[in-house]
Amino acid sequence: MKNAKSWKNKKVLITGVCGTIGSELVRQLSQTDVECIVGIDNSETELFFISEKYNSANNIDFFLCDLRDAKGLNRVMHGIDIVLHAAALKHVVLCEQSPRDAVSTNIQGMINIIDAAELNQVERFIFTSSDKAVNPTNVMGTTKLMGERLITAANVHRRDESGTIYASTRFGNVLGSRGSVIPIFKKQITSGGPVTLTDKSMTRFVMTVKEAVSLVIESVFIAKGGEVFVTKMPVIKILDLAEAMIEILSDNTKEIKIKNVGSKPGEKMYEELMNEEEVRRTIELKNFYAVLPAFKGIYNNIHHDYDEILSKNINQPYNSHSEKSILKEELKNYLTDNQII
């Protein structure tokens, strides 16, 4: 793992520890020299199962805690060095139907956890955002954008260089995660079809959970403060994904039909990871684009100087519509090689 030595003797808090990203963060960080890992979630049953999985580890503890509970967050944050914030309400349609809950968890919850980090003098704080935060068309994306802005604003108010470094990471679909389309397609194919697509023309950024979490971990120690790290990701056509999965999973490919059912509320035809406004203040690194804050720190000047800068002159937005998608055969290899299906 890159920067493995930097984790030595660190006390790490992971929110949303029962989710796809949160649980993989625990797995990867448990292989480092961290002093301890504290994981929190509001799902009692899932928390019980992950606690059982790590019950032999004497430096990993899990607690019930909700982002809406400011006092609870303050208690579990005591003594923590690094916060990896992966908890959120993430399903687009459910957030559309229950916007108040999305705001309470994703925005007010963010305020609560930032306040707790500041009170406990945390060293570094990384927020896992989403492509849906870019030019948002739905409630979930809007709350994720506000989360990014709250993180940037928290960093702007750092009193000195010893204050908490806040930054965000932004990436697209994690293939095989509980919120991805992979389990849905797989169930439809094994049931004989049809495979339902919202629109055959849709394109998406994708990566594996292992890749996504590795890059979140990498961003922790290269962050200077206030930036949004945009992960470089391959692009696929959703139709290619459906056809690739049918060809891999079914012996009777001609019998499995693909049905277009129309887009869902708030759903985009393509994904955006960096918009036109952000391009002018973006630096290209090896594995990321670093979108720098739109305004400078109030109390100190932050220097965003990174190793391995590839370019400071980005000339186009980063979206799945303008990026070349991988071929279907490449996608099939990607799915099988990474044991996604």
Legacy VTK file of the C-alpha trace (Angstrom):
# vtk DataFile Version 3.0
C-alpha trace
ASCII
DATASET POLYDATA
POINTS 341 float
0.000 0.000 0.000
1.280 3.455 -0.926
2.013 5.664 2.121
1.759 2.609 4.387
4.408 4.020 6.738
2.353 7.196 7.230
-0.374 5.203 8.988
1.917 3.943 11.720
0.577 4.731 15.213
-2.433 6.624 13.787
-5.896 6.352 15.316
-8.464 6.247 12.510
-12.224 6.812 12.558
-14.264 5.409 9.657
-17.911 6.427 9.275
-20.399 4.278 7.377
-18.251 1.303 8.250
-20.902 -1.246 7.213
-21.125 0.075 3.664
-19.122 -1.110 0.669
-16.497 1.637 0.916
-16.391 1.722 4.729
-15.891 -2.024 5.138
-13.145 -2.076 2.484
-11.418 0.816 4.272
-11.351 -1.314 7.415
-9.966 -4.303 5.502
-7.148 -2.364 3.842
-6.189 -0.285 6.877
-6.188 -3.354 9.139
-3.181 -4.501 7.097
-1.169 -1.395 8.051
0.490 -0.346 11.310
-2.412 1.822 12.487
-2.673 2.015 16.252
-6.415 1.559 16.176
-9.472 1.697 13.920
-12.818 2.928 15.203
-15.777 2.214 12.915
-19.248 3.710 13.323
-22.582 3.049 11.616
-26.290 3.299 12.412
-27.120 -0.203 11.110
-27.279 -2.419 14.194
-27.439 -5.790 12.423
-24.679 -5.048 9.913
-22.526 -3.615 12.709
-22.918 -6.857 14.639
-21.736 -8.912 11.659
-18.665 -6.772 10.961
-17.821 -6.816 14.688
-17.891 -10.617 14.584
-15.610 -10.616 11.551
-12.932 -8.635 13.389
-13.515 -9.928 16.927
-9.966 -11.288 17.148
-8.401 -7.909 16.332
-7.585 -6.049 19.543
-7.144 -2.670 17.799
-10.470 -2.493 15.910
-13.702 -1.405 17.583
-17.181 -0.690 16.239
-19.909 1.484 17.699
-23.491 2.406 16.950
-23.565 6.100 16.093
-25.625 8.280 13.767
-24.323 11.358 11.947
-27.328 13.261 13.295
-26.085 12.696 16.868
-23.578 15.525 17.423
-22.774 14.498 21.009
-22.240 10.880 19.997
-19.848 11.915 17.229
-17.888 14.046 19.664
-17.490 11.076 22.019
-16.217 8.610 19.408
-13.911 11.261 17.894
-11.900 11.648 21.116
-8.219 10.925 20.468
-8.687 10.305 16.727
-5.951 11.392 14.280
-7.601 10.727 10.901
-11.274 10.697 9.868
-12.438 8.867 6.736
-16.031 9.929 6.208
-17.926 7.423 4.031
-21.372 7.509 5.678
-24.282 8.998 3.723
-27.718 8.379 2.310
-26.758 7.466 -1.266
-29.686 5.994 -3.198
-30.899 8.619 -5.672
-34.582 7.653 -5.764
-34.899 7.244 -1.982
-33.302 10.654 -1.430
-35.749 12.134 -3.950
-38.637 10.671 -1.962
-37.230 11.657 1.434
-35.248 14.881 0.917
-35.487 15.944 4.555
-33.706 12.796 5.661
-31.046 13.264 2.983
-30.407 16.811 4.203
-30.357 15.746 7.864
-27.795 13.020 7.272
-25.685 14.314 4.395
-25.595 18.020 5.260
-26.388 18.455 8.952
-24.497 15.232 9.626
-21.497 16.693 7.824
-21.669 19.825 9.976
-21.808 17.645 13.085
-18.786 15.570 12.161
-16.733 18.605 11.091
-17.500 20.241 14.439
-16.465 17.072 16.280
-13.216 16.881 14.295
-12.407 20.495 15.114
-13.169 20.092 18.808
-10.947 17.020 19.004
-8.117 18.541 16.937
-8.081 15.792 14.314
-5.062 15.894 11.977
-6.724 14.957 8.662
-10.290 14.543 7.416
-11.207 12.976 4.045
-14.769 13.016 2.736
-15.818 10.455 0.094
-18.005 12.343 -2.350
-19.660 11.359 -5.626
-19.766 12.216 -9.306
-23.374 13.208 -8.656
-22.098 16.294 -6.812
-21.113 17.794 -10.181
-23.929 19.902 -11.694
-26.411 17.972 -9.521
-29.837 17.061 -10.881
-31.073 15.240 -7.782
-31.284 15.587 -4.012
-28.486 13.125 -3.299
-26.082 14.941 -5.618
-27.041 18.304 -4.157
-26.317 17.118 -0.615
-22.982 15.661 -1.723
-22.058 19.000 -3.323
-22.919 20.775 -0.077
-20.752 18.242 1.749
-17.798 19.161 -0.465
-18.400 22.863 0.071
-18.617 22.410 3.835
-15.298 20.545 3.774
-13.620 23.279 1.714
-15.040 25.980 3.988
-13.830 24.144 7.103
-10.329 24.143 5.661
-10.494 27.848 4.803
-11.014 28.628 8.485
-7.891 26.779 9.679
-6.124 29.102 12.106
-2.618 27.776 11.441
-0.703 24.989 9.730
-1.294 22.650 12.668
-5.076 22.746 12.179
-7.122 19.945 10.646
-6.535 19.352 6.923
-9.894 18.801 5.221
-10.267 17.443 1.672
-12.723 15.478 -0.476
-12.405 12.607 -2.939
-14.878 12.266 -5.792
-15.424 9.115 -7.835
-18.111 7.367 -9.891
-19.750 3.954 -9.715
-18.134 1.219 -7.661
-18.882 -1.998 -9.540
-20.234 -4.779 -7.376
-21.149 -2.510 -4.473
-24.566 -2.899 -2.878
-25.754 0.255 -4.619
-24.479 -0.691 -8.074
-26.415 -2.187 -10.961
-24.294 -5.368 -11.038
-26.340 -7.350 -8.449
-29.574 -6.292 -10.174
-28.395 -7.361 -13.641
-27.030 -10.625 -12.240
-30.344 -11.514 -10.610
-32.270 -10.652 -13.781
-29.959 -12.776 -15.945
-30.055 -15.837 -13.655
-33.862 -15.522 -13.602
-34.025 -15.653 -17.389
-34.381 -11.917 -18.047
-35.252 -9.413 -19.187
-32.359 -7.158 -18.208
-33.813 -3.694 -17.643
-31.936 -0.583 -18.684
-33.104 2.932 -17.953
-31.558 4.048 -21.259
-29.237 2.183 -23.634
-27.286 5.373 -24.420
-26.123 5.945 -20.844
-22.410 6.013 -20.026
-20.807 5.660 -16.617
-17.455 5.972 -14.849
-16.612 2.710 -13.063
-14.005 1.092 -10.848
-13.709 -1.735 -8.338
-14.174 -1.159 -4.620
-10.552 -2.156 -4.013
-9.343 0.458 -6.511
-11.658 3.154 -5.146
-10.600 2.637 -1.535
-6.902 2.434 -2.404
-7.170 5.882 -3.988
-9.108 7.278 -1.020
-6.304 6.062 1.226
-3.670 7.516 -1.109
-5.354 10.933 -1.060
-5.126 11.224 2.744
-1.470 12.185 2.902
-1.148 14.101 -0.359
-3.978 16.491 0.576
-2.863 20.051 1.274
-6.303 21.276 2.272
-9.643 22.217 0.757
-9.186 20.454 -2.572
-11.390 17.837 -4.230
-9.490 14.857 -5.581
-11.199 13.524 -8.710
-10.276 9.918 -9.318
-9.320 8.936 -12.865
-11.642 6.126 -13.941
-12.487 4.040 -17.019
-15.779 4.714 -18.841
-18.307 2.086 -19.957
-21.546 2.070 -21.929
-24.383 0.682 -19.823
-25.572 -1.377 -22.813
-22.103 -2.962 -23.092
-22.258 -3.852 -19.394
-25.617 -5.607 -19.812
-24.449 -7.514 -22.900
-21.117 -8.437 -21.312
-22.811 -9.831 -18.218
-25.289 -11.818 -20.315
-22.440 -13.329 -22.335
-20.511 -14.246 -19.172
-23.395 -15.546 -17.049
-25.787 -17.163 -19.534
-25.438 -20.173 -21.827
-28.444 -18.994 -23.839
-27.533 -15.406 -24.627
-30.186 -15.028 -27.329
-32.964 -15.829 -24.867
-32.039 -13.038 -22.452
-33.703 -9.865 -23.701
-32.674 -6.295 -22.877
-35.565 -3.959 -22.114
-35.456 -0.168 -22.045
-37.631 1.043 -19.144
-36.833 4.775 -19.117
-34.732 6.926 -16.826
-35.477 7.332 -13.120
-36.179 10.663 -11.369
-32.988 12.729 -11.146
-30.945 10.288 -13.234
-28.353 11.577 -15.732
-27.559 10.217 -19.204
-23.860 10.587 -18.498
-21.721 11.237 -15.440
-19.576 14.244 -14.665
-16.540 14.169 -12.406
-15.316 17.693 -13.132
-17.276 20.557 -14.702
-16.263 23.528 -16.841
-16.026 25.952 -13.905
-13.620 23.642 -12.069
-11.300 23.082 -15.039
-9.544 26.439 -14.683
-8.410 25.649 -11.127
-7.454 22.003 -11.599
-4.062 20.275 -11.489
-3.552 16.848 -13.048
-1.713 14.285 -10.918
-0.881 10.654 -11.674
-4.082 9.089 -10.331
-6.219 12.189 -9.727
-7.277 15.598 -10.860
-6.938 17.966 -7.902
-9.629 20.659 -8.026
-8.259 23.498 -5.910
-10.470 25.652 -3.657
-12.194 28.600 -5.327
-11.088 30.903 -2.489
-7.989 31.150 -0.319
-7.638 30.509 3.375
-8.605 33.347 5.686
-5.853 32.896 8.252
-3.033 31.184 6.333
-1.936 30.673 2.746
-2.137 27.038 1.642
0.372 25.905 -0.979
-1.004 23.162 -3.198
2.337 21.762 -4.331
2.230 18.049 -5.120
4.697 15.426 -6.264
4.167 13.979 -9.749
2.264 16.916 -11.262
1.447 16.013 -14.881
-0.225 19.259 -15.957
-1.503 22.598 -14.683
-3.366 23.343 -17.910
-6.554 21.293 -18.078
-8.711 22.332 -21.021
-11.897 20.265 -20.850
-14.382 18.902 -18.303
-14.064 15.303 -17.202
-17.285 13.455 -18.005
-18.285 10.029 -19.315
-19.853 11.515 -22.450
-16.609 13.003 -23.766
-14.234 10.244 -22.576
-13.638 7.162 -24.723
-15.376 4.093 -23.323
-13.597 0.750 -23.063
-14.536 -1.989 -25.532
-16.978 -4.710 -24.541
-14.296 -7.412 -24.603
-12.116 -5.266 -22.335
-15.086 -4.845 -20.029
-15.662 -8.603 -19.887
-12.049 -9.133 -18.891
-12.315 -6.347 -16.306
-15.389 -7.971 -14.733
-13.858 -11.438 -14.581
-10.300 -10.494 -13.672
-11.542 -8.441 -10.709
-14.073 -11.127 -9.691
-16.924 -8.613 -9.843
-19.395 -11.235 -11.111
LINES 1 342
341 0 1 2 3 4 5 6 7 8 9 10 11 12 13 14 15 16 17 18 19 20 21 22 23 24 25 26 27 28 29 30 31 32 33 34 35 36 37 38 39 40 41 42 43 44 45 46 47 48 49 50 51 52 53 54 55 56 57 58 59 60 61 62 63 64 65 66 67 68 69 70 71 72 73 74 75 76 77 78 79 80 81 82 83 84 85 86 87 88 89 90 91 92 93 94 95 96 97 98 99 100 101 102 103 104 105 106 107 108 109 110 111 112 113 114 115 116 117 118 119 120 121 122 123 124 125 126 127 128 129 130 131 132 133 134 135 136 137 138 139 140 141 142 143 144 145 146 147 148 149 150 151 152 153 154 155 156 157 158 159 160 161 162 163 164 165 166 167 168 169 170 171 172 173 174 175 176 177 178 179 180 181 182 183 184 185 186 187 188 189 190 191 192 193 194 195 196 197 198 199 200 201 202 203 204 205 206 207 208 209 210 211 212 213 214 215 216 217 218 219 220 221 222 223 224 225 226 227 228 229 230 231 232 233 234 235 236 237 238 239 240 241 242 243 244 245 246 247 248 249 250 251 252 253 254 255 256 257 258 259 260 261 262 263 264 265 266 267 268 269 270 271 272 273 274 275 276 277 278 279 280 281 282 283 284 285 286 287 288 289 290 291 292 293 294 295 296 297 298 299 300 301 302 303 304 305 306 307 308 309 310 311 312 313 314 315 316 317 318 319 320 321 322 323 324 325 326 327 328 329 330 331 332 333 334 335 336 337 338 339 340
